[in-house]
Amino acid sequence: MLDKVLRIAELYDFYGALLTDKQRRCLEMHYLGDDSLAEIAEEFQVSRQAVHDILRRGEQLLAEYEAKLGLVARHRLDLAAITQARASLEALPPESRNRPETVRALELLHQLTDR
C-alpha cells in the first residue's frame, strides 16, 4: 500500500494540476491527508462510492498522463545522470576537483540533487 501511496504522490506532483478541482482535493485528502472515504464523502456531501469513483478516475488519469508524457520516468533518468556526474566530479583528484569550473559544477549538481 505504501508503494501505491508513494507512486500516486509522485504522479500527483507532476500531473496534479491537470486534474479537476474535486479530483485534486480528493486525492490530496486521501493520499496526502490520510482521510478515509467516509471523511471525504462527508466533506463533499456525496457517497463513499462517489469518492471511490473520483479517486479511481484521478489515479487512472495520472497513470495515463505518465504513459503519454513520461515526465516522471524522464525525471528519474535525469536525476540518475546528475547523481552519476556529481559522483564522478567528487572522485576527481583534489587538484582537479578544486578548479573553479569544477567547484561551480559541483555546487550546481548539489543544488539539483539535494532538494
Sequence and secondary structure as in RCSB ss.txt:
>XXXX:A:sequence
MLDKVLRIAELYDFYGALLTDKQRRCLEMHYLGDDSLAEIAEEFQVSRQAVHDILRRGEQLLAEYEAKLGLVARH
RLDLAAITQARASLEALPPESRNRPETVRALELLHQLTDR
>XXXX:A:secstr
 HHHHHHHHHHHHHHGGGS HHHHHHHIIIIIS   HHHHHHHHTS HHHHHHHHHHHHHHHHHHHHHH HHHHH
HHHHHHHHHHHHHHHTS HHHHTSHHHHHHHHHHHHHH  
